[in-house]
Amino acid sequence: MGMQPQAHGPTAATEMLPTMPRVGEDNEELRGETQQLKKAAAAQKEPPTRAEAVRAARARITRRQSLKKQREAQKS
């Protein structure tokens, strides 16, 4: 088992981005408006058509087969 420098250990501190500045209540008002817009968009969303559902199902099947091939290739 190899030795790893302490700086590369799993408990080493990571650099974090500084927090973004906030402007009290203005920030909360914007957040509320954004959530209302998201809810309105979700309410207007129609169920997928049959063609879209078929396309999504084929994409899932293709993705599953691709991942299966990748796993088989790694075993060999």
Secondary structure, DSSP 8 states (H G I E B T S, - for coil): -----GGGSTT------------HHHHHHHHHHHHHHHHHHHHH-----HHHHHHHHHHHHHHHHHHHHHHHHHH-
